[in-house]
Amino acid sequence: MLIASRASANRRSSLPGGCYRDCRSVARQLTIWRCRLGVGFGARELIRAHTGEGRERAKARGQSLGRPFKLTPHQRSAALCRRDRGETLTNIARSYNVHPSTISRLTA
């Protein structure tokens, strides 16, 4: 308890091996934060690189990326024909169990 209270009172950060680093000055605090930010940026770049490699491998396998379609191509063409005949978006959407905006996006 004595070490913990002394460390918090003096604003020191603990290092492995029982050593303490003095963090009282603003310059030292900024240096510590810069080091932490550098590690964070490096990790972000590593994640971005791995994600890009995974996407490229998926494309090479022929896998489609993104959210799957709610309607099959046949259902889409049928919905467009029904829309051209004057049926309301709500009725068409209800028959396919989708939101009316899904049907409205087919024409766009």
LUMRO-674935 format. One line per field, with one value per residue: residue in three letters; x, y, z of N, C-alpha, C, O in turn. Coordinates in Angstrom, 2 decimals, m for minus. Example, Ala and Ser with C-alpha at 12.3 -4.5 7.8 and 13.67 -1.06 7.14 Angstrom:
REM LUMRO-674935
res	ALA,SER
n_X	13.19,12.85
n_Y	m5.69,m2.25
n_Z	7.80,7.08
ca_X	12.30,13.67
ca_Y	m4.50,m1.06
ca_Z	7.80,7.14
c_X	13.20,12.90
c_Y	m3.30,0.03
c_Z	7.80,7.87
o_X	14.24,13.41
o_Y	m3.32,1.14
o_Z	8.46,8.04
***
This chain:
REM LUMRO-674935
res	MET,LEU,ILE,ALA,SER,ARG,ALA,SER,ALA,ASN,ARG,ARG,SER,SER,LEU,PRO,GLY,GLY,CYS,TYR,ARG,ASP,CYS,ARG,SER,VAL,ALA,ARG,GLN,LEU,THR,ILE,TRP,ARG,CYS,ARG,LEU,GLY,VAL,GLY,PHE,GLY,ALA,ARG,GLU,LEU,ILE,ARG,ALA,HIS,THR,GLY,GLU,GLY,ARG,GLU,ARG,ALA,LYS,ALA,ARG,GLY,GLN,SER,LEU,GLY,ARG,PRO,PHE,LYS,LEU,THR,PRO,HIS,GLN,ARG,SER,ALA,ALA,LEU,CYS,ARG,ARG,ASP,ARG,GLY,GLU,THR,LEU,THR,ASN,ILE,ALA,ARG,SER,TYR,ASN,VAL,HIS,PRO,SER,THR,ILE,SER,ARG,LEU,THR,ALA
n_X	0.80,1.96,3.77,2.06,0.49,2.46,3.40,1.17,0.91,3.23,2.97,4.14,4.99,4.80,7.36,8.54,10.17,10.18,11.07,10.80,9.46,9.82,7.14,6.44,6.99,5.82,6.97,8.02,5.68,4.48,6.32,5.96,3.29,3.60,5.13,3.26,1.28,2.68,3.00,0.33,m0.36,1.29,0.16,m2.36,m1.71,m0.72,m3.02,m4.58,m3.05,m3.18,m5.93,m6.36,m4.86,m6.34,m8.77,m7.94,m7.23,m9.75,m11.10,m9.60,m10.37,m12.86,m14.92,m17.72,m17.79,m19.13,m22.51,m24.97,m27.45,m30.92,m32.91,m33.28,m31.87,m33.98,m36.25,m35.81,m36.11,m38.78,m40.04,m39.48,m40.95,m43.54,m43.62,m43.48,m45.96,m47.56,m48.09,m48.05,m45.20,m45.25,m46.96,m45.55,m43.15,m44.10,m44.90,m42.47,m41.31,m39.64,m38.30,m40.01,m38.19,m36.16,m37.23,m37.62,m35.01,m34.25,m34.94,m33.23
n_Y	m1.19,1.19,1.75,2.04,4.26,6.19,6.26,7.24,9.68,11.06,11.09,9.13,6.70,3.20,0.94,m2.15,m4.36,m2.91,m0.31,3.27,5.91,9.34,11.44,14.07,16.49,18.52,18.19,15.62,14.16,14.66,13.39,10.75,10.39,10.79,8.56,6.54,7.21,6.77,3.99,3.28,4.29,2.69,0.17,0.59,0.89,m1.66,m3.22,m2.18,m2.98,m5.81,m6.18,m5.23,m7.13,m9.44,m8.79,m8.70,m11.39,m12.57,m11.47,m12.62,m15.26,m15.07,m14.31,m12.42,m9.12,m7.23,m6.45,m9.01,m9.33,m8.65,m9.48,m11.85,m11.95,m12.58,m11.94,m9.21,m8.28,m8.99,m7.40,m4.87,m4.97,m5.14,m2.68,m0.99,m1.50,m0.09,m0.79,m0.29,0.70,m0.21,m2.46,m4.19,m4.47,m5.64,m8.14,m9.36,m9.32,m7.18,m3.87,m0.92,0.98,m0.60,m1.59,0.81,1.57,m0.09,1.04,3.13
n_Z	0.00,0.68,m1.37,m3.57,m2.83,m2.58,m5.19,m6.58,m5.36,m6.07,m8.76,m10.47,m12.90,m13.02,m13.87,m15.35,m13.08,m10.77,m11.00,m11.23,m13.17,m13.53,m14.01,m13.84,m15.19,m17.91,m20.40,m20.23,m19.93,m22.40,m24.07,m23.33,m24.16,m26.91,m27.58,m27.02,m28.88,m31.24,m31.20,m31.41,m33.98,m35.53,m35.04,m36.16,m38.87,m39.39,m39.01,m41.09,m43.30,m43.10,m43.37,m45.97,m47.41,m46.86,m48.10,m50.78,m51.16,m50.88,m53.08,m55.13,m54.84,m55.82,m54.26,m53.29,m52.06,m49.36,m48.31,m48.65,m51.29,m50.82,m52.52,m55.16,m58.53,m60.29,m58.75,m58.49,m61.15,m61.56,m59.63,m60.65,m63.03,m61.99,m60.73,m62.94,m64.02,m62.34,m59.72,m56.19,m54.19,m51.58,m51.58,m53.28,m51.86,m49.50,m50.44,m50.97,m48.53,m47.69,m47.09,m48.29,m49.29,m50.30,m52.66,m54.01,m54.46,m56.50,m58.92,m59.15
ca_X	0.00,2.82,4.34,1.00,0.10,3.58,3.46,0.11,1.15,4.32,2.64,5.15,4.44,5.58,8.02,8.88,11.34,10.06,11.64,9.81,9.86,9.21,6.25,5.89,7.11,4.96,7.76,8.10,4.36,4.29,7.16,5.29,2.13,4.07,5.50,2.03,0.64,3.46,2.64,m1.04,m0.34,1.88,m0.83,m3.41,m1.19,m0.63,m4.39,m4.98,m2.35,m3.73,m7.29,m6.23,m4.41,m7.47,m9.72,m7.38,m7.35,m11.16,m11.41,m8.96,m11.18,m14.13,m15.91,m18.25,m17.62,m20.26,m23.74,m25.67,m28.69,m32.15,m33.71,m32.54,m32.03,m35.33,m37.18,m35.61,m36.74,m40.23,m40.47,m39.44,m42.10,m44.73,m43.55,m43.82,m47.41,m48.26,m48.33,m47.38,m43.98,m45.59,m47.49,m44.46,m42.23,m44.75,m44.92,m41.12,m40.88,m38.55,m38.75,m40.29,m37.01,m35.41,m37.82,m37.38,m33.61,m34.06,m35.11,m32.15
ca_Y	0.00,2.36,2.03,2.52,5.62,7.07,6.41,8.14,11.03,11.68,10.98,8.33,5.50,2.03,0.20,m3.50,m4.48,m2.05,1.02,4.31,6.99,10.58,11.97,15.32,17.63,18.48,17.66,14.16,13.62,14.71,12.36,9.47,10.32,10.62,7.15,5.76,7.48,6.09,2.58,3.20,4.47,1.48,m0.90,0.87,0.58,m3.11,m3.71,m1.79,m3.84,m7.16,m6.14,m5.13,m8.42,m10.36,m8.43,m9.12,m12.85,m12.88,m11.14,m13.62,m16.47,m14.81,m14.05,m11.07,m8.35,m6.38,m7.05,m9.77,m8.76,m9.19,m10.08,m12.53,m11.21,m12.81,m11.14,m7.79,m7.97,m9.09,m6.22,m3.73,m5.09,m4.78,m1.22,m0.35,m1.66,0.87,m1.29,0.56,0.16,m0.89,m3.80,m5.01,m4.75,m6.57,m9.49,m9.92,m9.20,m6.21,m2.49,m0.24,1.66,m1.58,m1.61,2.10,1.62,m0.87,1.91,4.14
ca_Z	0.00,0.78,m2.70,m4.44,m2.46,m2.89,m6.64,m7.04,m4.82,m6.82,m10.19,m11.15,m13.51,m12.67,m14.94,m14.91,m12.23,m9.61,m11.25,m11.42,m14.07,m13.08,m15.05,m13.34,m16.09,m19.08,m21.51,m20.07,m20.21,m23.85,m24.65,m23.10,m25.03,m28.29,m27.73,m27.08,m30.17,m32.28,m31.17,m31.92,m35.42,m36.10,m34.96,m37.13,m40.20,m39.48,m39.21,m42.44,m44.27,m43.03,m43.92,m47.42,m47.94,m46.78,m49.15,m52.07,m51.26,m51.09,m54.46,m55.98,m54.75,m56.47,m53.23,m53.39,m50.83,m49.01,m47.82,m49.69,m51.77,m50.24,m53.59,m56.23,m59.79,m60.83,m57.94,m58.83,m62.44,m61.37,m58.88,m61.58,m63.93,m61.22,m60.50,m64.22,m64.22,m61.50,m58.37,m55.20,m53.60,m50.33,m51.90,m53.82,m50.76,m48.56,m51.02,m50.88,m47.13,m47.60,m46.87,m49.56,m49.84,m51.08,m54.00,m54.65,m54.89,m57.71,m60.08,m59.18
c_X	0.85,3.38,3.27,0.61,1.22,3.66,2.37,0.32,2.21,4.08,3.75,4.48,5.38,6.14,8.31,10.15,11.30,10.66,10.50,10.37,9.12,8.41,5.71,5.98,6.23,5.71,7.85,6.75,4.08,5.11,6.51,4.09,2.53,4.47,4.26,1.30,1.37,3.14,1.24,m1.11,0.26,0.91,m1.94,m2.95,m1.09,m2.01,m4.87,m4.32,m2.93,m5.14,m7.25,m5.79,m5.55,m8.52,m9.23,m7.49,m8.79,m11.58,m10.81,m9.73,m12.53,m15.25,m16.40,m18.13,m18.85,m21.46,m24.44,m27.00,m29.88,m32.98,m32.81,m32.70,m33.42,m36.37,m37.04,m36.29,m38.26,m40.76,m40.47,m40.61,m43.39,m44.78,m43.94,m45.31,m48.22,m48.57,m47.52,m46.15,m44.27,m46.09,m46.40,m43.52,m42.83,m44.74,m43.54,m40.53,m39.62,m39.16,m39.04,m39.09,m36.13,m35.93,m37.56,m35.94,m33.35,m34.13,m33.97,m30.90
c_Y	1.25,2.74,2.60,3.96,6.61,7.30,7.35,9.55,11.76,11.66,10.28,7.13,4.35,1.38,m1.20,m3.50,m3.55,m0.67,2.01,5.37,8.24,11.19,13.34,16.46,17.42,17.87,16.14,13.52,13.60,13.64,10.99,9.32,10.16,9.18,6.28,5.98,6.78,4.62,2.39,3.34,3.26,0.33,m0.67,0.54,m0.93,m3.72,m3.39,m2.67,m5.25,m7.21,m6.07,m6.43,m9.43,m10.07,m8.86,m10.63,m13.26,m12.58,m12.17,m14.94,m16.30,m14.54,m12.61,m10.38,m7.49,m7.18,m7.82,m9.10,m9.43,m9.94,m10.75,m11.71,m11.39,m11.98,m9.65,m7.43,m8.04,m7.86,m4.98,m3.78,m4.69,m3.28,m0.47,m0.45,m0.78,0.38,m0.46,m0.14,m0.66,m2.30,m4.72,m5.42,m5.76,m7.99,m10.16,m9.84,m8.33,m4.83,m1.83,0.49,0.70,m1.63,m0.30,2.23,0.82,m0.01,2.90,3.61
c_Z	0.00,m0.58,m3.62,m4.10,m2.76,m4.40,m7.14,m6.53,m5.61,m8.33,m10.94,m11.78,m13.26,m13.92,m14.44,m14.05,m11.03,m9.79,m11.44,m12.34,m13.62,m14.23,m14.67,m14.35,m17.32,m20.26,m21.43,m20.36,m21.71,m24.54,m24.49,m24.02,m26.49,m28.55,m27.85,m28.40,m31.31,m32.35,m31.74,m33.43,m36.11,m36.11,m35.99,m38.55,m40.42,m39.72,m40.62,m43.49,m44.28,m43.61,m45.43,m48.06,m47.92,m47.84,m50.52,m52.25,m51.52,m52.53,m55.42,m55.97,m55.44,m55.49,m53.37,m52.03,m50.59,m48.56,m48.93,m50.06,m51.08,m51.27,m54.62,m57.51,m60.41,m60.07,m58.26,m60.14,m62.34,m60.63,m59.78,m62.56,m63.22,m60.96,m61.78,m64.52,m63.29,m60.09,m57.37,m54.63,m52.34,m50.59,m52.42,m52.69,m49.79,m49.13,m50.97,m49.48,m47.00,m47.35,m48.22,m50.14,m50.63,m52.51,m54.73,m55.14,m56.15,m58.96,m60.22,m59.87
o_X	0.49,3.45,3.53,0.43,0.95,3.95,2.62,m0.05,2.11,4.92,4.23,3.51,6.60,5.45,8.32,11.07,12.31,10.77,9.37,11.56,7.92,8.96,4.64,5.10,5.95,5.13,7.77,6.69,3.52,4.65,6.52,3.89,1.84,4.19,4.21,0.76,0.74,3.01,0.99,m1.83,m0.22,0.83,m2.41,m3.71,m1.35,m2.16,m5.48,m4.97,m3.15,m5.51,m8.01,m6.29,m5.71,m9.09,m10.01,m7.80,m9.05,m12.32,m11.44,m9.76,m13.26,m16.42,m15.60,m18.34,m19.52,m21.42,m24.51,m27.60,m29.85,m33.67,m31.72,m33.57,m33.98,m37.27,m38.04,m36.96,m38.96,m41.82,m41.36,m41.20,m44.23,m45.86,m44.64,m45.86,m49.45,m49.25,m46.42,m46.06,m43.63,m45.70,m46.34,m43.13,m42.12,m44.58,m43.45,m39.39,m38.68,m40.37,m38.38,m38.98,m35.42,m35.14,m37.30,m35.67,m32.33,m33.46,m33.76,m29.91
o_Y	2.26,3.92,3.55,4.78,7.74,8.42,8.17,10.52,12.97,12.16,10.79,6.60,4.50,1.28,m1.43,m2.72,m3.42,0.07,1.63,5.70,8.19,11.43,13.73,17.33,16.29,17.10,15.45,12.45,12.64,13.03,10.17,8.26,9.45,8.64,5.38,5.03,6.27,4.06,1.44,2.60,2.84,m0.42,m1.62,m0.03,m1.42,m4.63,m4.23,m3.07,m5.82,m8.19,m6.76,m6.80,m10.21,m10.99,m9.35,m11.11,m14.19,m13.35,m12.54,m15.65,m17.27,m14.54,m11.69,m11.00,m7.09,m8.40,m7.32,m8.39,m10.62,m10.90,m10.27,m10.84,m10.45,m11.40,m8.93,m6.40,m7.24,m7.34,m4.14,m2.74,m3.99,m2.68,0.54,0.42,m0.71,1.08,0.00,m1.37,m1.68,m3.24,m5.89,m6.59,m6.65,m8.94,m11.38,m10.24,m8.69,m4.66,m2.15,0.62,1.13,m1.70,m0.31,2.93,1.03,m0.29,3.45,4.33
o_Z	m0.62,m0.91,m4.36,m5.00,m3.16,m4.84,m8.02,m7.20,m5.80,m9.09,m11.95,m11.23,m13.30,m14.93,m13.23,m14.29,m10.34,m8.82,m11.77,m12.31,m13.35,m15.30,m15.13,m14.36,m17.72,m21.03,m22.44,m20.97,m22.23,m25.51,m25.41,m24.61,m27.24,m29.62,m28.69,m28.97,m32.24,m33.44,m32.48,m34.09,m37.17,m37.09,m36.61,m39.33,m41.52,m40.54,m41.28,m44.46,m45.34,m44.27,m46.11,m49.12,m48.87,m48.42,m51.34,m53.34,m52.29,m53.13,m56.41,m56.97,m55.62,m55.87,m53.55,m50.99,m51.54,m48.45,m50.06,m49.25,m50.78,m50.95,m54.91,m57.58,m60.98,m60.68,m58.28,m60.24,m62.96,m60.98,m59.67,m62.87,m63.79,m60.98,m61.73,m65.20,m63.41,m59.34,m57.69,m54.59,m52.08,m49.89,m52.05,m52.59,m49.31,m48.37,m50.93,m49.25,m46.29,m47.41,m49.20,m51.36,m51.54,m53.46,m55.93,m56.11,m56.82,m59.96,m61.30,m59.98
***
